[in-house]
Amino acid sequence: MRRACWQITLPHGRIDCPGGSILPGHARVSQGEAAMSISPALLAAFRRNFAPWALAVLVHGGLGLFTTLMLLAAEPVPPAATPADGQPPAQPAGTEAPTPEKPAAADPSHGKDMSECMEIIKRAEQALTKVDHYTCQFLKREYLGGKLQPEQTIDMVVRHEPFSVCLKWQKPRSMAGQEGMWIEGKHNGRMRVKGAGLLGSVGFLSLDLKDKRVASTSRHSITEAGIANIVKRLSKDWAGFEAHELDRVLLEDVTFDKRACRRVHITHPREEMKQFEFAKAVITFDKESHLPVAIECYGWPEKAGEDPQLMESYQYTGLKLNPGVDGALFER
């Protein structure tokens, strides 16, 4: 004789009622044997879960019963914990609760307002008047030959009067040992260079700034190197921006080179492609020295909505102002 059964799925197993039970790790047993085979934990689970189902059977029918069973079978969601009275809400993972020493950051978007940017660049100009020379590790990456080149690590020394630049490459390995020097008004305007590897055994040679070998390895001449040139360029560009030439101006607090900094993002609308070389520029200013310590420039994407391509990135890490250098360093 066949008997009609409800087959119910519990969190701990499946039970066929009333004809028999299928338990985890057990074969089908008779109704009489089921009571002996069901563990106390499973029996408690059955009582806890069957009572609501029984009520549902009495109240609902048809699709209403099926829906109720599905809802009751779902794992219960524990209620969200609420902070105790007077306690601040929990912070997302990886963040810190705002304190008087570390207040919550304000909305970084400034729309098209350049007023803070102009204040930042004026402080940078003033700070430069107190800088005679500096040393740093210069990180350079540029888009050349149709692709983004590997990052270069260069030891840099810059002197402002007379304007002088000394560069010595550390990375990549293929360029390690390469050197370049330039002094304004010396060597008929040429730079002094020494190649990497075996080429370096020849010693220093004079090279014209317009030599094609220079243009093929860098987007800028050595005469444009250094922080002062960045400040001069930004001051001129930012003062001339008009509202329709700006798409968005965004400022945010960041940590760069383990130092507190203010970062400026300036984006131009696509309609201004012919006016500006770059679609976007990101400049990071050190809050203590007030000087720019990093700049990234992005080209115009081929289609609207695409991400812009990084064209050039320059970072001045480990910056030391006026540490004292021997002028002979620039004479090779």
C-alpha positions in Angstrom: 0.0 0.0 0.0 1.4 3.3 -1.1 1.3 6.2 1.4 1.3 9.9 0.6 4.3 11.7 2.0 5.5 15.3 2.4 9.2 15.5 1.7 10.7 18.4 3.8 14.3 19.6 3.6 15.8 20.7 6.9 19.2 22.4 7.5 20.4 19.0 8.8 18.9 16.6 6.3 15.8 15.5 4.5 12.8 13.8 6.2 10.0 11.9 4.4 6.8 12.1 6.6 5.1 10.0 7.7 6.4 7.0 5.7 10.0 7.1 6.8 13.1 9.2 7.2 16.4 9.7 5.3 19.1 10.9 7.6 22.6 11.9 6.8 24.7 8.8 6.9 21.7 6.4 7.2 19.6 4.2 4.9 15.9 4.5 4.7 14.3 3.2 7.9 10.8 2.4 8.9 8.6 4.8 10.8 9.1 2.8 13.9 12.9 2.7 13.6 13.1 6.4 12.8 12.5 7.4 16.4 15.5 5.3 17.4 17.8 6.5 14.6 17.2 10.2 14.9 19.9 11.9 16.9 18.8 14.3 19.7 20.2 17.3 17.8 18.2 16.3 14.6 15.1 15.7 16.7 15.4 19.2 18.2 15.9 20.6 14.7 12.8 18.8 13.5 10.7 20.2 16.4 12.1 23.7 15.9 11.4 23.7 12.1 8.3 21.5 11.9 6.1 23.7 14.2 6.2 26.7 11.8 5.5 24.4 8.8 2.6 22.8 10.6 1.1 26.3 11.2 1.7 27.2 7.5 -0.2 24.1 6.4 -3.2 25.1 8.4 -3.2 28.7 7.2 -2.1 28.5 3.6 -2.8 26.3 0.7 -1.6 25.8 -2.9 1.1 28.2 -4.1 0.7 30.1 -0.8 1.9 27.0 1.1 4.9 26.5 -1.3 5.9 30.1 -0.9 5.7 30.0 2.9 7.8 26.8 3.0 10.5 28.3 0.8 10.6 31.4 3.1 10.7 29.4 6.3 13.4 27.0 4.9 15.8 30.0 4.3 18.6 30.6 6.8 17.4 33.3 9.2 19.3 36.6 8.9 20.5 37.9 12.3 19.5 41.4 13.0 22.1 44.1 12.4 24.0 45.0 15.5 23.3 48.5 16.7 25.9 50.5 18.6 25.4 51.1 22.3 24.1 54.4 23.4 26.8 57.1 23.1 29.1 54.8 21.0 30.1 55.8 17.4 29.0 53.5 14.6 31.5 50.9 13.4 33.8 52.0 10.6 34.3 50.1 7.3 37.2 47.7 7.2 40.5 49.5 6.6 39.3 52.9 7.8 39.6 54.8 11.0 36.9 56.7 12.9 37.2 60.5 12.6 38.9 62.2 15.6 39.8 65.8 16.4 43.4 64.9 15.2 42.1 63.2 12.0 38.8 64.8 11.0 36.6 63.2 8.4 37.6 64.3 4.9 35.4 66.9 3.2 33.9 66.4 -0.2 36.9 66.6 -2.5 35.0 67.9 -5.6 35.4 71.6 -6.3 33.4 71.6 -9.6 35.3 74.1 -11.7 36.6 76.3 -8.9 40.3 76.9 -9.3 40.7 79.2 -6.2 42.4 76.6 -4.0 44.6 75.5 -6.8 45.9 79.1 -7.3 46.6 79.4 -3.6 48.6 76.1 -3.7 50.7 77.3 -6.7 51.4 80.6 -5.1 52.7 78.9 -2.0 54.9 76.7 -4.2 56.3 79.8 -5.9 57.1 81.4 -2.6 58.7 78.2 -1.2 61.0 78.0 -4.3 62.5 81.4 -3.4 64.1 79.6 -0.4 65.5 76.7 -2.3 69.0 76.9 -3.8 69.4 73.3 -4.7 67.9 69.9 -3.9 68.5 66.2 -4.3 66.0 63.4 -4.9 65.3 60.1 -6.5 63.5 60.9 -9.7 61.0 58.3 -11.0 60.2 58.8 -14.7 57.7 57.0 -17.0 56.7 58.1 -20.5 54.7 57.1 -23.5 57.2 56.8 -26.4 57.2 54.8 -29.6 53.5 53.9 -29.3 53.7 52.3 -25.9 54.2 53.1 -22.2 57.9 52.6 -21.4 59.2 51.0 -18.2 59.7 53.2 -15.2 63.2 54.7 -14.8 64.8 55.4 -11.5 67.3 58.3 -11.5 69.4 60.0 -8.9 68.8 63.7 -9.4 70.6 66.8 -8.2 69.3 70.3 -9.3 70.8 73.7 -8.6 68.9 76.9 -9.4 71.7 79.4 -9.9 73.1 78.8 -12.4 70.5 76.3 -13.4 72.2 73.0 -13.4 71.0 69.4 -13.6 72.8 66.1 -12.8 71.2 62.8 -13.5 72.5 59.3 -12.9 70.3 56.3 -13.8 69.8 53.3 -11.4 67.0 51.4 -13.2 66.2 49.7 -15.5 69.3 47.6 -15.6 69.9 48.3 -19.3 70.3 52.0 -18.3 72.1 51.7 -15.0 75.2 53.8 -14.9 74.1 56.2 -17.6 74.7 59.9 -16.7 73.7 63.3 -18.0 74.7 66.8 -16.9 73.8 70.3 -18.1 74.7 73.7 -16.9 73.0 76.8 -18.2 75.5 78.9 -20.2 78.2 76.3 -20.3 79.5 73.9 -23.0 77.9 75.9 -25.8 74.5 74.9 -24.5 75.2 71.2 -24.9 74.7 68.5 -22.3 77.4 66.2 -21.1 76.5 62.5 -21.3 78.0 59.1 -20.5 76.4 55.9 -21.7 75.5 52.8 -19.8 77.6 49.6 -19.8 80.4 49.3 -22.2 79.5 52.6 -23.8 80.4 54.3 -20.5 84.0 53.3 -20.9 84.3 56.1 -23.5 83.7 58.6 -20.8 81.6 61.9 -21.1 80.7 63.3 -24.5 79.0 66.5 -25.5 75.5 66.1 -27.1 73.3 68.7 -28.7 70.0 69.1 -26.9 68.2 68.7 -30.3 70.0 65.5 -31.1 67.5 62.8 -32.3 68.9 60.4 -29.8 67.7 62.7 -27.0 64.2 63.1 -28.5 63.8 59.3 -29.0 64.4 58.6 -25.3 62.6 61.4 -23.6 59.5 63.6 -24.1 61.3 66.6 -22.6 64.7 68.3 -22.8 67.0 68.3 -19.8 66.5 72.1 -19.7 62.8 71.4 -18.7 63.8 69.1 -15.8 63.1 69.8 -12.1 60.4 71.1 -9.8 60.9 74.8 -10.6 59.9 74.2 -14.2 56.8 72.4 -13.1 55.7 75.3 -10.9 56.4 77.8 -13.6 54.3 75.8 -16.2 51.4 75.2 -13.8 51.3 78.8 -12.7 51.0 80.0 -16.2 48.5 77.4 -17.3 46.2 77.6 -14.3 46.0 81.4 -14.3 44.8 81.3 -17.9 42.0 78.6 -17.5 38.5 79.7 -18.4 35.4 78.0 -17.0 34.4 76.4 -20.4 38.0 74.9 -20.6 37.4 72.9 -17.4 35.4 69.8 -17.0 36.2 69.0 -13.3 38.5 70.2 -10.6 39.0 67.8 -7.7 41.3 68.1 -4.7 42.0 65.5 -2.0 44.4 64.7 0.8 46.7 61.8 0.2 49.9 60.3 1.5 52.8 60.2 -1.0 56.3 59.1 -0.2 55.2 58.7 3.4 54.3 62.4 3.6 51.0 64.3 3.9 50.1 65.8 0.5 47.4 67.7 -1.3 46.5 66.2 -4.7 45.0 68.2 -7.6 43.0 66.6 -10.4 42.2 68.8 -13.4 40.2 67.4 -16.3 39.3 69.2 -19.6 36.2 68.6 -21.6 36.5 66.7 -24.9 35.5 69.8 -26.8 38.8 71.3 -25.9 41.0 68.6 -27.5 42.6 71.1 -29.9 43.4 73.6 -27.2 45.1 71.3 -24.7 47.8 68.6 -25.1 46.4 66.5 -22.2 42.9 65.6 -21.2 43.8 65.3 -17.5 46.6 66.2 -15.1 47.2 65.0 -11.6 49.6 67.0 -9.4 50.6 66.1 -5.9 51.9 68.9 -3.5 53.8 68.2 -0.3 52.0 70.0 2.5 55.1 70.9 4.4 57.4 72.1 1.6 54.5 73.3 -0.5 56.3 72.0 -3.6 55.0 69.6 -6.3 56.4 66.1 -5.8 54.6 64.2 -8.5 52.8 64.9 -11.7 50.9 62.7 -14.1 49.5 63.7 -17.5 47.0 61.8 -19.5 46.3 62.0 -23.2 43.0 62.2 -25.0 41.2 58.8 -25.5 40.2 57.9 -29.1 36.5 57.7 -28.1 34.4 59.5 -25.6 34.0 57.5 -22.4 37.3 55.6 -22.7 40.0 55.9 -20.0 42.7 58.4 -21.0 46.2 57.0 -21.6 49.0 57.9 -19.2 51.5 59.9 -21.3 54.0 61.0 -18.7 54.6 60.5 -15.0 57.3 62.2 -12.9 57.9 61.7 -9.2 60.4 63.3 -6.9 60.9 61.0 -3.9 63.2 61.3 -1.0 63.3 65.1 -1.6 66.0 67.0 0.4 66.1 70.7 0.2 69.5 72.6 0.4 71.5 69.6 1.7 74.8 71.1 0.4 76.4 69.8 -2.8 79.7 70.4 -4.5 79.5 72.4 -7.7 82.1 70.1 -9.3 79.3 67.5 -9.4 77.9 69.2 -12.5 81.3 69.6 -14.2 82.2 66.5 -16.2 
